Amino acid sequence: MHNFNLLRENALQKWDAEIANSPAPVIFLGTGSCGIAAGALEVLTTIQHVLAEQAIEARIIQVGCIGPCYLEPLMDIALPGQPRISYANVTPEKARKILLGSLVTQDVPHGLAKGHFGGDDFTQQSGIERFFDLPMLKHQVRIILRNCGLIDPEQLEHYLARDGYAGFMRALADGPDAVINELKISGLRGRGGAGFPTYKKWELCKAAQGEMKYVVCNADEGDPGAFMNRALIEGDPHAVLEGMLIGGYAIGAREGHIYVRAEYPLAIERLKKAIVQLHACGLLGKNIQGVGFDFDIFIREGAGAFVCGEETALIASLEGERGMPRPRPPFPASKGLKGCPTLINNTETFGTVPSIIRNGGAWFQQFGSKGNAGTKTFSLVGKVRNTGLIEVPLGMTLRQIVFDVGGGTRLPFKAIQTGGPLGGCLPEAQLDTPITYETMREQGSIMGSGGLIVMDESTCIVDMARYFISFAKEESCGNCTPCRIGSRILLDTLEKIVRGEGELEDLEVMKRAADTMNKTSLCGLGQAASNPVSSSMRYFMDEYEKHITDKYCKPAVCNDLFNLYITPERCTGCTLCVDVCSEKAITGARKQLHVIDILKCIKCRACVRVCNRNAIIGIPISDENLLTLGQSSEVVS
């Protein structure tokens, strides 16, 4: 058995020598999935080459995503005795310039810096603002993400040096009842979407009769545009494992399973390494820390079925069966995996528990709002300027998230989809809604696991609803008639509308189908799958009616309902659209009005994307302007 205090003392010494007070430069590079997708591995190769060429001794620390994915690849450099300086959107060429200036010529390229991790004195001296004072970060409160981007997720010592497993040690000292009581005081609710009180689930599972009990971490994150669980596991896997250990001890379980999507190879790799490290230091296995607690954790890779995010479908998949929801009761807390009491929480819930047990439930209550304590992570994507992973107190308004944290949209804001494909589509009039479990439901949406998709005026709401109901239909297990048939009715009707064949009676058909799905489907997928349709009809009925009565899609997305047209008053004759048109449908010399041949145009919208004057718009196919298309060649100023 390893003594925990000795483990932590060694970790602190290593952290101090290699990171906090390193005699050599330390280079941090974000190599989470978002960083890798942006080119971080090419930057890593450049860093290694420069260090070798210049014979420089420096440490390279690969960290997870710190949040602002729009700035990736992010590279930080900490010179001995100096604060860590962050550089954004780093390319191999930019990395070489930064490294040579920082490590060779001593001409630190402050002009390229995005932020620093020091104090106010360094801000005044360097003219660089603090990294966490950036607009996207200064409104956040980091509890779940407190280590992401700051530690090497593959080094247990890094986690231990930042109070890792101190919560687990306190749990072992205080006992199971005290752990559950702290969760009750904290007010933590399940972060998977339903918002069920976490302590209650743990309490029920602890009280359930059964010689064998299980802990299951639901990491089956399947929402389009959502990556909160993936980023947490990639950036801080031990936080999730510690939460599972605390849960196992509290309910009397001996075995834990992490059900994670196979599409998350980096997350799986880091979890496997973390589990090996825990076994090696005696924090996992038999008689942990000499208190008679036996617990082991296993990884189970899911095949990618969205419905397996539902508890009973997840359990069926773990048991080797097809992932299909089962009627409840019995609930998993009393009869779950292999018929035994099973505690199921999502990744973020387990990742939050260690901080609560370490600091106390009352500490957690200071964040958030009444009945919705603490913070919540969200993936902020779509047409917003600052995309990435955020963690904000519950109760913050959607407007604050979109405009203060996200930086707003380049084109006028139109809507935000909350809660992923099962959530609702809310307009600007609802942006002052505080994000809580209750207020989201009142507005016809849900918080879900935390996906936020921002849309501007270039988005067609009808097409958006069609996309999400298409996703729900494909992911439905087909076990119950309301979901299986209802999703088909909704999709067929929406496709009819975007083809220009819609009738006003179709709106009533969709309302009835959505209502039936919501009231009679077996599981949460079917009950919420119609939300994108219901909420968008509630707030954007005029856009549905325009598609049906005018046969027109103003955002120019539904190809059968518009033709592209270049507005003379906006066109400057820059030829950007001419250059990108693969069909040669756009003609016009420089500084002359460009025109589109509608017979050649395939409506790929490449021209729309490159036009920085928003001069290319969609107009109704019946519009009289079409008669003059292709005939004008007037000179523009």
N, C-alpha and C positions, 0 to 999 in steps of 0.2 A: 504493500500500500504506500502511495506517495503522500507526503504531507503537503496539504494545500498551501499553507503559509510559506513553505519553502519554495514551492512552485512559483508562487506569485512574486516572492522576493527575487528569485532568479530572473523572472520575466521583467521586473522593474529595472534590474541592473542592465539587462540586455537592451531594453528600450532606451535607457539613459545613454548607454555607450554607443549604440548604433543609430539612434534617431534623434532624441532630444538634445544631446550634447556630443554629437558625433564629431570627431576630429577631421573627418573627411566630408566633402560635399555629399549631400543626399538628393537623389533625383527620384521624384514620385511621378508615375505615369499611370493614367487611368486605362486599365485593360479589361473593363467589363465589356459586355456584348456591344453596348453603344459605342464605346471607345474603339473597339476592334473594327466595328462596321465603318467607323469614320477614318480608319487608317492608323490606329495606334501601334500595331505590330510593325509597320514600316518605320514609324518613328522610333520604336524600340531598337530596331536594327541600326538606325542611324546613330542613336545614343551610344550603342556598344562600339560602333566603328570609330566615332570621335574619341571616346575614352581610350581606345586601343592606340589610335594614331598619335594622340598627344601624351600617351603614357600617364594618364591621370587616374589616381585611385579615388573611386567614388562608389557609393552604394546606389543601386537601382531598386526601388520599391514599387512593385506593381500593385495598384490599389483598385478597388471597385468604383462604381459610378457614384460621384458625389452629388449628383442631382441635375445640374443644368446640361442636359445632353446636347443642346444646341451649340455648346462651346467645345465639344469634343473634336479631336483629341486634346485632353488637358495634360499639361506637363508642368510640374512644380520643381523648383530648385531651392534647396536650403543650404546656403554656405555656412561654414562653421561660425557660430556666434551670431548668425543673422536669421531673420524670419524667413519662412517659406514663401517664395514668390511664385505665383501661378501664371501660366501662359496658355492662351486659348486658341482653338482651331489650329493646332500645330501641325505643320507639314514636315517632311524630312528636311527640306531646305531651311525652313524656319527654325527647326530644332538645332541644326548645325550652327546657325548664326547665334542663337541664344546660348548654346553651350560654349562656343568659342569666346563670346563676350563675357560670360559669367565666370568661366573657369580658366581661361588662357590670358586674354588681354586685360582682364579685370575691369572692363568697360561694360558694366552690367546694363543690358538693354531695357531700361525701365520703360521706355516708350512702347515696348511690345507687351508689357505686363498687363494682366487682367485684374489682379488683386494680390493681396498678401495676407498672411496669417499672423501678423504681429500686432503691436499696439498702436495707439494714436501717434506716439512720437515718430514711429517709422513712417506713418502716413504723411506727416508734415515734412519729414526729411526727404522722402522719395517722391512724393506727389502721387503715389499709388493708393487707391482706396483699399480698405479691407475686403477680402474676398466675400466674407459673409455679410457685407454691406451692399453687395450688388442687388439690384431691384428684385431679382427672382429669389434671393436668399434672405434678405433682411426681414421679411415678414414671417419667416418660417420658425418653427420650434422643433428642434431635432432630438427626439427621444428614440424612436425606432431606428432612425438612420444615423445615430450619433457617431458610429464608427465608419460608415460607408465613405470611401474616398480618403480616409485618414490612416487606415491600417492596411497591412498586407493580410488579406483574408486567409491566406494559406499558412500564416504563422500564428500558432496558438499563443505564443509569448506576447504578441501584440495585443491580442484580446485580453489576456490576463492582466497586462500592464494597465489597461483601461477599465479596471474593476470587473473584468469578466469572471463569471462563475461565483462572484461574491453573493449574488442573489441566491444561487443554489446552496451555498454554504449556510446562508441565513435560514433557508428553508429547512435544511437538515438540523439546524440548531433549535429552531422554534417549533417544528412539528407540523404535520399535515393540516390540522384545524386552523393553526395560525396563518398558514399560507392562504387558505381559502377565505379566511376573514379579511386579510389584507386586500384580496381581490374584490371582496364585497365593499370594503371601504373605498376602494379606488373608483368604483363605478365603471370599470372596463366592460365594454360590450363587444361581442364578437365582431371582428373586422372583416369577416367574409361577406357581409351584406345584410344579414337578417337582424343583427344588433341584439341578439339574445344575451342577457347578463352572463358574463363568463363565469363568475363565482357559482351561479346556480347550476350550470352544466357540470362544473367540477364537483359540486356538492352532491348532485344526484348520482354522478358516477361513483363517487366515494362510498355512498350509502348503498349502492346496488350490490346484491348478493352475487358472488362468483369467485371461485378460487383463482381464475385467470382473468386479468383485465388488460386492456390495450390502450395505448395512446396513438392517435393518428394525426399527422400534420397534413392538412389539405393544401398542397402546393400545385394543384391542377389548375393553373391560371390560364384561362382560355379566351378571355374577352379580347376582341380586336382592339389593338392600340393600348393594351394594358401590360405593364411590365414591373409592377411594384414588387411582387414576390420574387421574380427572377433577380431583380437588382439587389434586394436584401440578401438573398442567399449568396449571390456572387460576391457581394461586398462585405458580408458579415455572417457567415454560416453558423458560427458558434453561438450567436444570439438566439437563433432558432433552436439549436440543439439544447442550449441551456434552458429555454422555456419548456421544451419537451421533458427534460430531466426533472424540472420542478413539478410539472404536471404529473409525471409518472409517480413521483414520490408522494404527492398530495392525495392521489386517488388509490394508491396501492397497486399500481401496474408494474409488470416486469418486462414489458416489451413495447417498443415504439416503432412506428412505420411512417416514413415520409413518402407520400404519394405525389410524385413530381412528374411533370410532363417530359417525355423523352426528347422533345424539341429544345430542351434546356441543357445542352451537353456541358457547358462551362459550370453551371450551377451544380449539376450532378457530380462533376469532377471535384469541385471544392468541398461538397458535402462528404464525399468519400474520404478525402484527405483529412478532413476535420474529425471524422469518426475514428479513423486510425489513430490520430493524435490523442483522442480522449482515452482510447483503450491503453495506449502506451503510458499515459500518466495516471492511470487509475481512476479517472472520472467517469468511466463507463465499464460495465461488466459486473463481476461478482463483488458483493460486500463493499460497495463504494464508500470510501472514506471511513471504513470500519464501523458503519452504523447498521449493517445488515441489510442494506438496500441493494437489490440486484436489478439491473436495468440495462437493456441493450437496444440499439436503434438500427433499423434496416431501411434501405432505400428500395422503393418500388416504383418502377418507371411506367407511367401511363401511356396509352397509345394515342392520346390526343382527342378523346371524345369529350366535348364540352359538357355533356350531361353528367359526366363523372365528377364534376364539381359539387353535385348534390350528394349529401352524406350517404344515403342508402345505395345509390348507384356506385359511389366510390368503394363502399364496402364490398359490393358484389364483384367489382373489378379486382379488388385485393384478393378475393376468394377464388379468382380464376374464372369467374362467370362473365357473361356479357353485362356491361355496365348499364343497368336499368333500374330506375327508382322503384322502391317498394312502398306499399301503404304504411302509414304510421298512425297510431302506435302499433307495435312497440318502437320506442326511440332507441337510437344507438347507445345512449347512456345506460340503458338496462339490458339491451340485447342487440349487440352490434357485430363486430368481426368474430366469426366462428361461433356466433351465438352468445358471446361474452360481453359484459359491460365495456363500452368503448368510448373514450373521450376524443372527440374530433373538434379541432380548431384549425383555423387557417394560419398560414405562415406568419402574417403580420401580428395576429393575436399572440402566438407563441413568442415572437420577437419582442413584444412589448412587456411580457410578464417579468423577465429578469430585472428590468429597471424598477418596476413596481415593488417587487419583493426586496430589492436592495435598498430603495429609498423610502418605501412605505406607501400605503394607499392614499393617505392624506396628501402626500407630496404630489401624486398624480392628479388629484382633484383640482389643483390650482390651475390646470390647463383645461381648455374647452369651455363648455357651457353647462348649465343645469340639466341633468339627465343625459348629457352627452359629454362625459369627461374625457380629457386627454387629447391626443393628436391623431391625425389620420393621414396616411400617405395616399397620394393620387398620382397617376400618370397624366400629365397635361400635354395633350397633343392636338394636332389639327392645324388650323389657320392662325393660331396664336404665335406671337413672335418668339417668346421664350419657352421652348418645349423642353420637357424633361420630367424628372421625378421630384415631387415636392412633399413636404410634411408640414401640415398647418393645424392649428387648434380647431377642433370642432366648434362650429358656431360662426366661423368666418363666412362672409357672404360670397356668393358666386361672382359678384362684381369685383370684389377685392382679388379673388383668385385670377380672374381673366385679365384685369387691367393692371393691378398693382404687382402681382406675382408674375403673371404671364406677359405683361407688356402690351396687352391689347392685340388687335388685328390690323393688318395693313389696309385691307378694304373694310368697309363698315361691318360691324358685328351683326350677326343674324341670329344664331342660336347656339346652345351648348347641350350636348348629349351627356347626361350623367348616368353612371351605373352600368356602362357598357351596353351590349346589344339587348339587354333586358330592361334598360332604363328608359327615361323619358327625354324628350327634346323640348327644352325650355327657351323662350324668347327673351329679348332684352328686358321686357317689363318684369320678368321674374328674377332678374339678376341680383336684386337686393335680398333674396331669400338666403337666410343663414343655412349652412350645410349641417343638418342634423338628420337623424334617421326619420324623425316624425315630419319635419318640414318638407323633406324631399317627397315623401309619400303624399302629403297634402297637395303638392303641385303636380301630381300625376307622374312622378318619377321615383327613382330609388337612389340611394347612395351606392349600393352594390359593393364590390370589392375596391372600387376607387378609380375607375376609368373616367376621364373627362375629355371629351372631344369637342373642340371649339370650331364653329363654322362661321364663315362670313357670307357676304351677299353672292359669292360665286357658287355657293352650295344650293342644290335643289333639294328641298325638304322632302318632296315626294320620292325622289330617287334615293335619298338617305333612308327613308322608311322601308323602301323596297329592298335595299341592301341588307338592313338588319333583320327583316323578317325572312329574307332568303337564308341568312346565316342560321337563324333559329330553326327554320324548317329542316335544313341539312343536318343540324345537330340534335334534332328531336329523336328520341329513341323509338318513337312510334308506339309506345306501350299503351297510351290512352287516346281514345278517339278525339276528344276536344283539341288536343295539341296537334295530333297527326293531321286531322282534317282541317281544323281551323287555320293552321299556318299555311296550308295549301290554298285555302280560299283567299286569305289575305294576299299571298304572293301573286296568285293568278289575277286578282282584281287590280293590284298595283301595277303589274306588268301591262295589263290592258290599258290602264290610264296613261302610262308613260309612252305607250305606242300611239296615243291619240284616239283611242277607241272607247274611252271612258264615258259613262253616263252618270247623271246626278244620283240615280238610284244606287250606284255602286258604293256611294258613301254610307248609305244606310246598311248595306250588306256588310261592309267592313265593321261598322259599329256593333252589329249583332254578333258577328264572329268573334270580335275582340272581347266582348262582354262574356260570351259563353266560355272562351278559353280562360279568362281570368277567374271565373267562378267555379269551374268544374274540372280543370286539369289536375292531374295527379300530383305533380311536383312543381317546384318553383320555376322551372324553365317554362313550362306551358302556361303557368299562371301569370308570368311577367312578359312572355315573348311578344305580346301585342302592345306593350307599353310604347315603343317608338311610333307605332301607328296611331294609337289612341291620343297620345300627348301631342303629336304633330297635327292631328286633325283638330284638336282642342285649341291650339294656339296659331295654326297656320292654315285654317280652312280656306282662306282666300286663294292660297297657292294651289290647293287641290282643285278648287272651282275653276281657276284660270286654265289649268291643264285640261279640264273637262269641257268647259264651255267655249273658251277661246282657242283651245288646241295650241297652247303656247307655254313654253318653259323659259321664263325670263332669264334665269342664270345660264341658259344655253348648255344644258347637260343632257336632257332627253332628246336624242338625235332626231326623232320623228316630229319634234314640235318646234323647231327653229331652223333658221339659216343664219350663217355668219355674215356680218356686214361691217365694213369699215366706215366709221363716222368721219366725214370730211373735216369737221371742226376740231377733231383731236389728232388726226393723222399728221405727222411731221415729215413723212416720206423717209424714214430712217432705214428702210429695207430689211429690218430684222425679221419681219414676218415672211418676207419673200425668201430669205435665206433658209428658213426652217421648214418651209412647206414642201413636203416630199412629193406631192402630186402636181407641183407647179401650177396650183390653182390661183396663186396671188401674183399679180403683175403690178409694175410701177417702177419708174426710175427714181433715183435719189432726189429728194425734195419735191417729188410729185405725189399726188394722192394715189395710194394703192387701192386696188379693187380685187374682189374675190369672185371667181367664176364658180357659181353654185353648182354647175353641172360636174365640175371636177372635184369640188371640195368633199372630203370624206368626214369632215367634222371631228378630226382628231384633237383639235384645240391647241395644237402646238403653237400656233400663231398667237393665241390668247395669252398663253403662258409667258411668251417673250416680250409682248407689247407692254412697255413701261408707261404708256399713256392711257391704258384702258380704252383704246380706240376701237377695239374689235368687240362687238356685242352680238347677242342673238336677237333676231327679230322674227315675228310670226311668219310662217311660210306664206300666208295669204297677203302679207303686207305689200302695198303698191310700190314700195321702194325697190322691190325685186325687179321691177320692170326696167330700172335704170342701172342695175348692177353691171359692172364690166364695161360701162360706156364712158365714164368720166376720166379725164386725165389732167384736171386743172392743177396748176402749180400751187403748192402750199408754202406758207412762210415758215 
